[in-house]
Amino acid sequence: MSEFALSIRGLRKAYASGTEALKAVDLDIAHGEIFALLGPNGAGKTTLISIVCGLVTATDGTVLVNGEHWRDAYKAARAQIGLVPQEMNIDVFEPVWNTVAFSRELFGLKRDDAYLEQVLKDLTLWDKRKAILKELSGGMKRRVMIAKALAHEPRILFLDEPTAGVDVELRKEMWDMVRKLKERGTTIILTTHYIEEAEEMADRVGVINKGELILVEEKAALMKKLGRKTLHLQLAEPLSEIPAALAGWAPQLSDDGLTLTYDFDRHAEKTGIPSLLAAMRDEGIGFKDLDTKQSSLEDIFVGLIRNGNAGADA
Ligand SMILES: Nc1ncnc2c1ncn2[C@@H]1O[C@H](COP(=O)(O)OP(=O)(O)OP(=O)(O)O)[C@@H](O)[C@H]1O
């Protein structure tokens, strides 16, 4: 096994239209990790996946798939990748089993019914193996897409927006499945708009914006490093407006006037909390309770994109 499951260097893509979809992206993916690529619409996520999977030609750069050059050793490299694209690419008149078995054949692999049975069982599709695809629910069809992508035993699985337009229950089911795949040693790279998805599952998070990978970080470290906190104060009496004496802290008042919130940087030398509480005391504003909450990955992400190219140290 090579050092990385995937090693991307200087990857660029300029479409004929002139759009620079990727600008010299460098990225290493470790074996067995779940990497979430986050980015707004048009950031370049699908382009990145499509290039790695050989569906789109790069303008410049290289990709090594478990050490194999993705062009010079295309077959060996591609055989290690499973792709679940955004759009369904299945023949809806075929039964589940045939769809999955055919996908394995396409890679020239020996028939292995026991392996396919295991894949279908893992994806709770075994009972549906004889069902025609068009008779299945949307969630089941998505699972068939995953089974199809796993049919040739890839080490790396790309999931392009796996839960777009899917209800909450199905999304959770999908997350459980992805975790199960990780336990089996599969490396997973997923793109998503849903921060919650990255927060829930990823070991590392990459943020891509306008073709640039503006941040790659362990999820836990990212949340710690960039995280801000919010102080919530439950007031003893409702306020009709924020008193001028507190304006310097720019607190927010809830609609019912009973909760005051204040965002602060948890790493700042002075959080501003003691002085805010002192100013409240001077104003005669009492509170019954207080707590602080860590900002979510969503807050961090929105902040990063808003700042354009902030980077982790911003
Ligand atoms: N075939 C193409 N020809 C020209 N431009 C393209 C093509 N495919 C994508 N683009 C452009 O490249 C940029 C990146 O698109 P891409 O689909 O990779 O983004 P994305 O992050 O996957 O977006 P989304 O989240 O909406 O799927 C966009 O500006 C898009 O309009």
The ligand as an SDF file (V2000), in Angstrom:
LIG
                    3D

 31 33  0  0  0  0  0  0  0  0999 V2000
  -18.8380   21.0090  -18.5170 N   0  0  0  0  0  0  0  0  0  0  0  0
  -18.6460   22.2410  -18.0830 C   0  0  0  0  0  0  0  0  0  0  0  0
  -18.3750   23.2590  -18.9430 N   0  0  0  0  0  0  0  0  0  0  0  0
  -18.1570   24.5180  -18.5150 C   0  0  0  0  0  0  0  0  0  0  0  0
  -18.1760   24.8840  -17.2180 N   0  0  0  0  0  0  0  0  0  0  0  0
  -18.4320   23.9280  -16.3100 C   0  0  0  0  0  0  0  0  0  0  0  0
  -18.6890   22.5630  -16.6820 C   0  0  0  0  0  0  0  0  0  0  0  0
  -18.9090   21.8450  -15.5590 N   0  0  0  0  0  0  0  0  0  0  0  0
  -18.8090   22.7120  -14.5440 C   0  0  0  0  0  0  0  0  0  0  0  0
  -18.5190   23.9590  -14.9740 N   0  0  0  0  0  0  0  0  0  0  0  0
  -18.2980   25.1620  -14.1630 C   0  0  0  0  0  0  0  0  0  0  0  0
  -17.2040   24.9030  -13.2940 O   0  0  0  0  0  0  0  0  0  0  0  0
  -17.4520   25.4390  -11.9780 C   0  0  0  0  0  0  0  0  0  0  0  0
  -17.4000   24.3150  -10.9550 C   0  0  0  0  0  0  0  0  0  0  0  0
  -18.4950   23.4450  -11.1450 O   0  0  0  0  0  0  0  0  0  0  0  0
  -18.7000   22.0960  -10.3160 P   0  0  0  0  0  0  0  0  0  0  0  0
  -19.8970   21.3840  -10.8920 O   0  0  0  0  0  0  0  0  0  0  0  0
  -17.4310   21.3670  -10.2430 O   0  0  0  0  0  0  0  0  0  0  0  0
  -19.0590   22.7020   -8.8730 O   0  0  0  0  0  0  0  0  0  0  0  0
  -19.6960   21.9890   -7.6070 P   0  0  0  0  0  0  0  0  0  0  0  0
  -18.9230   22.4900   -6.4590 O   0  0  0  0  0  0  0  0  0  0  0  0
  -19.7590   20.5180   -7.8130 O   0  0  0  0  0  0  0  0  0  0  0  0
  -21.1520   22.6030   -7.5890 O   0  0  0  0  0  0  0  0  0  0  0  0
  -22.5510   21.9620   -7.0780 P   0  0  0  0  0  0  0  0  0  0  0  0
  -22.4400   21.9210   -5.5920 O   0  0  0  0  0  0  0  0  0  0  0  0
  -23.5530   22.9410   -7.5710 O   0  0  0  0  0  0  0  0  0  0  0  0
  -22.6700   20.6010   -7.6970 O   0  0  0  0  0  0  0  0  0  0  0  0
  -18.8020   26.1250  -12.0840 C   0  0  0  0  0  0  0  0  0  0  0  0
  -18.5720   27.4950  -12.3440 O   0  0  0  0  0  0  0  0  0  0  0  0
  -19.4810   25.4490  -13.2510 C   0  0  0  0  0  0  0  0  0  0  0  0
  -20.3800   26.3270  -13.8720 O   0  0  0  0  0  0  0  0  0  0  0  0
  1  2  1  0
  2  3  1  0
  2  7  2  0
  3  4  2  0
  4  5  1  0
  5  6  2  0
  6  7  1  0
  6 10  1  0
  7  8  1  0
  8  9  2  0
  9 10  1  0
 10 11  1  0
 11 12  1  0
 11 30  1  0
 12 13  1  0
 13 14  1  0
 13 28  1  0
 14 15  1  0
 15 16  1  0
 16 17  2  0
 16 18  1  0
 16 19  1  0
 19 20  1  0
 20 21  2  0
 20 22  1  0
 20 23  1  0
 23 24  1  0
 24 25  2  0
 24 26  1  0
 24 27  1  0
 28 29  1  0
 28 30  1  0
 30 31  1  0
M  END
$$$$
